[in-house]
Amino acid sequence: MSHATTNAPATEAPPINLIYLVWSGLALATMIVVINLDNVWPLKFMHVMAGVLWTGIDLFMGFVLGPILRTAPFETRKAIITRLTPKTLFIMPTLSIITGTTGWFHAKQLGFLDMPWPQYGWVAGALAIITILSVQGMGYLLPTNLRVYLELRKPNPDGAKIGRLMSGFFYVVAFQGCMQIAIIVIMTKFATGL
């Protein structure tokens, strides 16, 4: 059977595939197992891999894809957003949860939570940034993406409504990218010693 018969037509936005929810659940369950192992290497590996993926996707979206989409024709933006959003709705929250949670437990394992000031300032900085990233991501970016996606799936999307929803979106994404660079600086400090 041809793949063309099983895929949505090019002009139709694909629906949100709930299989991604299963994959997110498996990733979160794996995180719980790794945390309960209380072994430094798997916890560090999971933290670093989730962080690299989350940071890489954020930086790509903020500094590469975002500026391209801002100047692209409406139909191009629609095609990209309606195909990208169903995947990012699940992967981004999952990566942020795994990165922050494993980071906390790994910091605890290594004794970073008990460090004196000013070394603890690096820990506080990491906690502040992860909190900002998570609150903005799950409280603003995720709902905005979902609302834009649902509007774009309509036969006649309301361009003015999408414009209002997206008015500050690209700035928040760019800010997220800057925060991701800041967390890289902090993580490098952790890796090279406080």
C-alpha positions as CSV (number, residue, x, y, z in Angstrom):
1,M,0.0,0.0,0.0
2,S,1.3,3.5,-0.8
3,H,2.1,5.9,2.0
4,A,0.2,8.6,0.1
5,T,-3.1,6.9,0.9
6,T,-2.4,6.8,4.7
7,N,-1.1,10.4,5.1
8,A,-3.3,13.4,5.4
9,P,-3.5,15.6,2.2
10,A,-0.9,18.3,2.0
11,T,-3.5,21.0,2.7
12,E,-5.0,19.3,5.7
13,A,-3.5,19.8,9.2
14,P,-2.8,16.5,10.9
15,P,-4.6,15.8,14.1
16,I,-2.9,15.6,17.5
17,N,-1.7,12.0,17.7
18,L,-2.2,10.7,21.3
19,I,0.5,8.0,20.8
20,Y,2.9,10.9,21.7
21,L,1.2,10.9,25.2
22,V,2.2,7.2,25.6
23,W,5.8,8.0,24.6
24,S,5.8,10.9,27.1
25,G,4.5,8.6,29.8
26,L,7.2,6.1,29.1
27,A,9.9,8.7,29.3
28,L,8.5,10.0,32.6
29,A,8.3,6.4,33.9
30,T,11.9,5.8,32.9
31,M,12.8,9.0,34.7
32,I,11.2,7.7,37.9
33,V,13.0,4.4,37.6
34,V,16.4,6.2,37.1
35,I,15.8,8.5,40.1
36,N,15.0,5.5,42.3
37,L,18.2,3.7,41.2
38,D,20.1,6.5,42.9
39,N,23.1,5.8,40.7
40,V,25.1,8.9,39.5
41,W,25.7,7.8,35.9
42,P,22.2,7.0,34.6
43,L,20.8,10.1,36.4
44,K,23.5,12.4,34.9
45,F,23.0,10.8,31.5
46,M,19.2,11.3,31.6
47,H,19.6,14.9,32.8
48,V,22.2,15.8,30.2
49,M,20.3,14.2,27.3
50,A,17.0,15.7,28.1
51,G,18.7,19.1,28.7
52,V,20.6,18.9,25.4
53,L,17.4,18.1,23.5
54,W,15.3,20.7,25.3
55,T,18.0,23.4,24.9
56,G,18.7,22.5,21.3
57,I,15.1,22.6,20.3
58,D,14.5,25.8,22.1
59,L,17.5,27.5,20.5
60,F,16.6,26.2,17.1
61,M,13.0,27.4,17.5
62,G,14.0,30.8,19.0
63,F,16.8,31.8,16.7
64,V,16.4,29.8,13.5
65,L,12.8,28.8,12.9
66,G,11.1,31.7,14.6
67,P,12.6,34.5,12.5
68,I,12.0,32.5,9.3
69,L,8.3,32.0,10.2
70,R,7.8,35.6,11.1
71,T,8.6,36.6,7.5
72,A,7.1,33.5,5.7
73,P,3.8,33.7,3.8
74,F,0.7,32.7,5.8
75,E,0.2,29.4,4.0
76,T,3.8,28.4,4.7
77,R,3.5,29.3,8.4
78,K,0.2,27.4,8.6
79,A,1.7,24.3,7.0
80,I,4.8,24.3,9.3
81,I,2.9,25.2,12.6
82,T,0.1,22.6,12.0
83,R,2.7,19.9,11.5
84,L,5.2,21.0,14.2
85,T,2.7,21.7,17.1
86,P,1.3,18.2,17.5
87,K,4.8,16.9,18.2
88,T,6.1,19.8,20.3
89,L,3.0,19.7,22.5
90,F,4.3,16.5,24.1
91,I,8.0,16.6,23.6
92,M,8.8,20.0,25.1
93,P,6.9,19.6,28.4
94,T,8.3,16.1,28.8
95,L,11.9,17.3,28.2
96,S,11.5,20.2,30.6
97,I,10.0,18.0,33.4
98,I,12.8,15.4,32.9
99,T,15.6,18.0,32.8
100,G,14.5,19.9,35.9
101,T,13.5,16.9,38.0
102,T,16.6,14.8,37.2
103,G,18.7,18.0,37.6
104,W,17.4,18.5,41.1
105,F,18.0,14.9,42.2
106,H,21.4,14.9,40.6
107,A,22.4,18.1,42.4
108,K,21.2,16.5,45.6
109,Q,23.3,13.3,44.9
110,L,26.4,15.5,44.3
111,G,25.8,17.6,47.4
112,F,25.2,20.9,45.5
113,L,22.1,21.7,47.5
114,D,24.3,21.8,50.7
115,M,27.0,24.1,49.4
116,P,27.8,27.4,51.2
117,W,27.4,30.8,49.6
118,P,28.6,32.0,47.0
119,Q,28.8,28.5,45.4
120,Y,25.2,28.0,46.2
121,G,24.5,31.0,44.0
122,W,25.1,28.9,41.0
123,V,22.5,26.4,42.2
124,A,20.0,29.2,42.9
125,G,20.7,30.6,39.4
126,A,20.0,27.2,37.8
127,L,16.8,26.8,39.9
128,A,15.6,30.3,38.9
129,I,16.2,29.8,35.2
130,I,14.6,26.3,35.1
131,T,11.6,27.8,36.9
132,I,11.3,30.7,34.4
133,L,11.7,28.3,31.5
134,S,9.1,25.9,32.8
135,V,6.5,28.5,33.8
136,Q,6.8,30.3,30.5
137,G,6.9,27.1,28.5
138,M,3.9,25.4,30.1
139,G,2.0,28.5,31.1
140,Y,2.3,30.6,28.0
141,L,4.1,28.9,25.0
142,L,2.3,25.6,25.2
143,P,-1.3,27.0,25.5
144,T,-0.6,29.6,22.8
145,N,0.8,27.0,20.5
146,L,-2.3,24.8,21.0
147,R,-4.7,27.7,20.5
148,V,-3.0,28.8,17.3
149,Y,-2.9,25.2,16.1
150,L,-6.6,24.8,16.7
151,E,-7.4,28.1,15.0
152,L,-5.3,27.1,12.0
153,R,-7.1,23.8,11.6
154,K,-10.4,25.7,11.0
155,P,-11.6,26.0,7.4
156,N,-11.3,29.8,7.6
157,P,-8.7,30.7,10.3
158,D,-9.1,34.1,11.9
159,G,-5.8,35.8,11.0
160,A,-6.5,38.7,13.4
161,K,-6.9,36.3,16.3
162,I,-3.8,34.4,15.4
163,G,-1.9,37.7,15.2
164,R,-3.1,38.7,18.7
165,L,-2.1,35.3,20.0
166,M,1.3,35.4,18.4
167,S,2.0,39.1,19.1
168,G,4.4,38.4,22.0
169,F,5.1,34.8,21.2
170,F,8.3,35.2,19.2
171,Y,9.8,37.5,21.9
172,V,9.1,34.9,24.6
173,V,10.7,32.2,22.4
174,A,13.7,34.4,21.9
175,F,13.9,35.1,25.7
176,Q,13.7,31.3,26.3
177,G,16.6,30.9,23.9
178,C,18.6,33.5,26.0
179,M,17.7,31.7,29.2
180,Q,18.9,28.4,27.6
181,I,22.2,30.0,26.9
182,A,22.4,31.2,30.5
183,I,21.7,27.7,31.8
184,I,24.5,26.3,29.5
185,V,26.9,28.8,31.2
186,I,25.7,27.6,34.6
187,M,25.9,23.9,33.7
188,T,29.4,24.4,32.4
189,K,30.4,25.9,35.7
190,F,28.9,22.9,37.5
191,A,30.9,20.5,35.1
192,T,34.2,22.3,35.7
193,G,33.8,22.8,39.4
194,L,32.2,25.3,41.7
